[in-house]
Amino acid sequence: LDKKERKAFWSGANNSLWYIKSSVSSTLSVRPDKSGESRNENKELAEIKGDKQPIGNSDNPKPFTTHELPFEPGTLFYLFTDGYADQFGGPKGKKFKLKQLKELLQANSNITLKEQKELLHQKFQSWKGSLEQVDDVTIIGIKI
């Protein structure tokens, strides 16, 4: 992060970087989504895809792409493993999926990172139910 120039630099292996830019509007339009959770209409979640190669050994390694992102104060960045989205659960024992995770983060981007952490943990435990956790789960939220 270059806070002086307001630029972030990121490279990724397989997983994406998600970010939500700070709203320049002082009033935000908030309405409930299908699940009844508040949805912040002015904050779009953007994605930068990681390179399709592992960090470690590879038969054909290439240099990773470095992405430069200008940001404003209040921008949220999310880094994550695939464990949350790949967790089986819910009423039909299906995967949680990235789309649902993206919607959850976007809908709750207006609460503090501590509150987001608690919400993500509760949602994960509820989704997983009595099923075994299938993978490591890491989500890092950074607010600039």
C-alpha positions, 0 to 999 in steps of 0.5 A: 500500500502506498498511502501517500499516492493512494495506490494499492499493489496486488498479485494473486495466485488462483484466488481473486482480490475483491474490493469495495470503493468508498462511496463519495455520496454522503447519503447511502441508499439502503434496502433489504435484499431477498434474504432480508439483510441490508444492502448498500446500493452505492457500494459495488464489489469489484474483482481482480482475478489472480493468475491461474498458477500456484505459488509453489512448484509449477511445470510452467511458472510465469511472473505474476501480474502486479495490479495497481489500484487507486483507492480512496479512504474507506475502501475495503479490500478482501483476500480469502482462501477457497475454504468458505465458498467450498464448505458444504451445508445449508438445507441441501448439503451444497457448497456455499459458493463464491456468489453467495460470499460476494453478496454477503460481503457487499450487503454488509460492507457498511458495518465494522470489520469486527461485526463482519467477522462475527457475521461471517463466523455465524453464517459459516457455522449455520451453513456448515451445521453438523457437517465436517469442515472441508478446508482451511478458511481465511478471509482478510478484510482491510479498510483503508 
